[in-house]
């Protein structure tokens, strides 16, 4: 067995499974894996006060953003005004409760819950041990599903489309929402997973002295995917956080491919069916994603058309292709280097959420553009199908185990972890 100090010094990279002995990380710096360059730990200045301050102000901004009007639109003497809470109400009234639920969960509930959880955990608020462990387990998993900043991008894109109908006004809650988007991102950045778990519970003892520069699997060790504790390969349950996991995600490739094929089958009708219906003077004009891109391009809105094309057509297509390529390479059939495949994986993981921009554009348009017989906008079935494609591809990327791309690599002596400022 190793001492408690030695336990805290060792870490298995969650992305490539390399055993690393962490040096003393100076304040304001972070240590990265020398093989895949994944950030392993960050030593923040004032690790309690900084995230607490950002999270508290973010929650206050979220409250303000929901109390006042958000956007106003004027067309031919008619005026329409919405608040953030009216967006899901309008979608429910138009029999699109599923889209309203997605908006409430991803845009409001998840970011707000994450900010509250950060405050409770970072400041050691008195609570049941089981509740503390449960909140810590879900905190970093929820981060990928918070889409406040993506909704903000969708609002900005919708402004360009709305300008074709009339004049747009920014109301009181628009600015608190902008601040909330920035502050909630910053609050998450200032919370280090490894530091947080060390505050909740001590690191379990190492079963034997590890050897740096080799994968954990070759040493009979595995990393807990939740709290980063190093455990024996045969031990499935983590004594610190209680998460049950295998050395590699069980049936990772099978689950990833199943989700990938499902999203591909939904992606075809999602592009063919209309995602939005515009009613002008009693005449209905349904449009799908590509038709919307063509309309924006023909109107001269080239940057916005390009953004929608990249986010809603090119990114989902390339993402599905990339996930399939990762599975092919991880199964032993591919020959591309592990470093390049890991870069592809990181890109896939980062860009996946941003395809929801078009769904949020439709949410804003359908809530705001209601001008009697003059002009109205309604969501259509293609919007829900496209949202499901984005969600399924996100889950597929999460189901893929990136360590599989490194398992065949012939290991050798690895230099010390990389230190840099944050």
N, C-alpha and C positions, 0 to 999 in steps of 0.2 A: 504493500500500500504506500501511496505517496502522501506527503503532508498537505495541509489545506492550502498553503501558498502555492505548492506545485500544481494542485488541482486547478487553481484559477489561472495558472500560466498556460496550460495546454488547451488547444482548441482544434476541432476538426472542421475544416472548411465545409459549409453546408452545400456548396455548389460542386466542388470537385473531390471532396473527401480527403484532402491532404492534411496530414498531421502537422500542426504548427505550434511552436512554442512562442507565445506572445512576449515581446520585450516590455519594458516599462514605457507606456505610451504617454508622452507629455500632454499637458492640458492644451486643448485646442487642436489636437492631432488625432489621426486615426491610423489603424493598422490594417493592411490589405493582404490578401493571400498572394504569395509570390508566384503562384502558378496561374490562377485564373483571374487575379486582381479583384476578387470580391471583397468588399469591406467587411472585416471581421468584427471590429469593435471601434468605438469612438469615445475619446475622453473629453466630454464637453465641459466648458466652464459652467459652474453652478448647475449641475445636472437636475436639481429639483426645481429651482426657481425659474429657470428659463422656460421649460415646457409648461410649467404651471401658469406662468404669466401669459404665454401665447394661447394656451387652451382656454383660460378664463375669458380673455378678451374675445377670442373666437366665438365662444358660446354667447357672449353678450351681443356681438355683431349678428349672430344667427337669430337671436330674439328680435332685435331691431328690424332685421330684414323681413321678418314675418309679420310685423305689426303694421306696416305702412304700404302704400301702393308701390308697385315695382316699375311698370312701364305704362305709358299712355300713348294711344294712337288716335289721330284725327284724320277723317276722310270725308271730304265734301260736306263739312259742317257737322258730321256725326263724330262722336267721341267714344272711345272704348278704353277702359282702364282695368288693369289686373294687379293682384298681389300674388306672391309666391304660393299662398295657400289656395288661391282660386284656380291655379293650373290643374291640380288633380281633381278638383270639384267639377270643372268643365268636362274633363275626360270621362269622369264617372257618369255625368248627365248624358253623354253621347255613347254610352254603353261600351266604354273602353276602360273598365275598372282595372284591367291587368296593367295597362300603361300607367295609370294613376298610381298603382301600387309600386311599380318600378321607380317612378319618380320620387315618391315619398321615402322609399327604402334607401335607394342609392344616393339621392341628392340631399336629403334632409336627415333621415334617421341614423344612417351609418356614420356620417361625419360627426354628427352631434354626439352619438354614443361613444365614439372614439375619443373625443375631447374630454367627455366626462370621465371615461375610464382612465385616461392619462392622469387626470387630476387626482383620482382616488388612489391609484397605484403609486405614483411618484411620491406622494406625500404621506404614504403609510396610514391612510385613514382607517380607523378601527372598524373591522368587519369580520365576518366569519372566514375562517381559513379556506373553506371550500369555495366561497364566493370570490375571494381574492385570487385563488388559483384559476378559477373559471374565467374571470375577467382577463387575467394575464394570458391565458391560453388563446382567447379569441381576439385579443387586441390586434396583433400583427396580421392575423388572417383577414380581419375586416378591412385593413388598410386598402387592399386592392379593390374593394367594392365601394369605397367612397368616391363619388364622382361629382363633387361640388364644382371643381375647377373645369371639368368637362362640360357640365351644364352651362357654366359661364361662357365657355367658348361657343357653345350652341346658341346662347343668347346673342352674342356678337355677330354670329353668322346670320341669325334670323333678322337682325336689324337691316341688313342689306336687302333681304327679300321684302321686308315690311316697307322699305322706302319706296317700293314700286306701287304700294297701295295708298300711302299718305305720309303724314308727318309723325315722327316718333319723338316722344319725350321721356327723359329719364326722371323717375320719381324718387322719393325720399329713400326707399329701401334698397335702391340699386347700389349705392355706395357702401352701405354696411355689408351687402352681400359680397362685393368685390374684396373688402377687407377680410371677411370670413374665409374666403377661398385661399387667400395668401397666408393667413394666420394658422389655419388648420394644417396646411402643408408644412409650415415651419415648426409647429408643435410636434408633429410626428418626426421630423428630422432630428429634433433635439432629444429624442428618447432612444437610448441604446439598449437593444434587446438584452445583451449579455449583462450590462450593468443593472438593468431592472430586475432580472431574475436573481442576481446576487443579493439584491436588497430584500427579495421576497423569501428566499430560502437558500441555504448554503449548497455549494456544489457537492454532489456525492463523491466519495473517494474513488480514485482510479483503481481498477482491478490489478494493473501492473504498470511498470514504468514504460511509457510510450517512446517511440523512436520517430523523431521529426524527419520530414522529407518522404515518408511513405504513407500510403493510404491507410485509413483506419481499418478497412476490411481485411487487408493483408496482415494486420496485427491483431485481429480478433476483436476489434473495437468498432463501435458505431456512435454516431452523434444523434442526440435527441432532436427531432425537427422543430420542437417547440422552444425548449429552454437552452439548447446547445450543450447539455451535459454529455460527457463521454461515458459510455456504458459498454459492457461486454456484448458481443454480437448475439449471444444466446438469450440475453435479458430483454424481453419485449416491452415491459412496462418501466417507465421512468420513475424512480423513487422521489424525484423532486417535483415534477409537474403532473405526474400521473398519466401522461399520454402513452398510449400503446402503439408501437411502431416497429417495423422490421428494419434490417440493415439497408435494404433498398425498398422503395414503395412496392407493395405487392401488386403484381400484374399491371405494372405501370404502362407498358407499351400497349397492352390489350385495352385498358381503359382509355388511354389517349386516342388510340385509333377508333374505338367505338364512338367516342364523343366527336371525333373529327368527321367521320362518315355521316353521323347524324346531322351535324351542322352543315355539311356540304349538301345534304338532301334538302334541308330547309332553306339554304342560301339561294337555290335556283328559283323557287316561287317567291322568295322575298324580293328578288330583283325584277321579277316579271309582274307581280301584282302591284297595284297602286299603293303607295305609302301615305298619300295625302289627296284629298279631294277639295278642289276650290269651287265654290258656288258663286257665280257672278250673274246678277240679274235673273236668277232662277235657273241658269244653265250650269250643269255640273261638268267640271274638267278634272278627271282623275289623272294623277301623274305618278310614275315610279321614280326610283332613285336616278336613273340615267336621264330620264326626261327632265328632271329638276336641274341636273348639271348642264344639260344642253340649253335649257331656258336661261339660266344664269349667264352662260357663256355668250349666248346671242344678245343678251341685254347689256353686255360689256362688263359684267362683274367677273372679270377673269380670275382675280385672286381667290374670291369666295368659291367660284366654280371649281377651281383647282383644289381648294381645301376639301370640299365635299367629295370630289372624285377620289382624292387620295384616301380620305378617312373612311368613306362608305363603300368604295368599290375596290381600289387598289390594295389597301391595307388588309381587309378581310381575306381577299384572294391570296395575297402573298403570305399572310399569316397561316392559312390552311396548308399552303404548299410547304412552308417552312416547318410546320409541325410534322407533316408527313416525312419530310427529309430528315428531321431529327430522329424520328422513330426508325427510319431505314438505317441511319448511321449507327444508332445505339444497338440495333439488333445484330450488328457485326457485318452488314453487307456494304456499308459505305466506307470510303477511303479518305474522306476529308479529315484534316487534323482536328484534334480535340479543341484547340484554342479557337479555331474558326467556328466550329459547331457551337461552342459556348457563347461566342459573340452573337450568333444567330438566335440562340435561346434567349439571351438578355434582351435583344431587340423585340422578339416576339412577346416577351413578358411585359415589356414597357408599353408598346403601342396598342396592345389589344383593347384596352378600355376606351381609347379615343374614337373608335368606330361608333360609339353611342352618340356622337355629336348630332347626326342626322335625326335620331329619335328625339333628342331634346329640342331641336329646331322645330319639329312638328308639334311638340308639346306647347311651345311658346306661341306658335302661329295659331294653333287650334283654340287656344285660350283667349288670345287677344283679338283675332280677326273675326268679329261677330258684328256686322253692320246691317242687320235686318235683311232686306231684299237686295241691298247693294253688293256686298261681298262677304262671304263666310268661308272659313277653312275648317275641315274636319279631318281627323286621322282616319287611316284606312288599314285593312288587314295586313298589308305588307310591312307596316311599321312594327307591329308586334312580332312578326316572323323575323324581321331583321334584328330586333332586340334579342330574340332567342338565339340567333346565330352568334351574336357578340358574346352572350353569356356562356354558351356552350364552348366556344373557342377559348374563352378565358379559363373555364374549368379544365379543358383539355390541356392547356399549357401548365396548369397547376398539377394535373395528374402525372405529367411527364417528370421523371426523375433525372435531373441534369447530370448526376454522378455517373449514370450509365455511359455517357460519352467519354468519360475519363477512365473507366475500369480497364480498358485494354491497353492503356498507355504504359510503356516501359518506364518505370520510375527510376530516378537517380537522385543524387544529392541536390537538395533544394536550398537556395539561399534564404536569408532571414526575411521575415515579413516586411512589407513596404510600409514606411511611415510617411505621412504627408499631412498638411494642415487641412482643417475642414472649413 
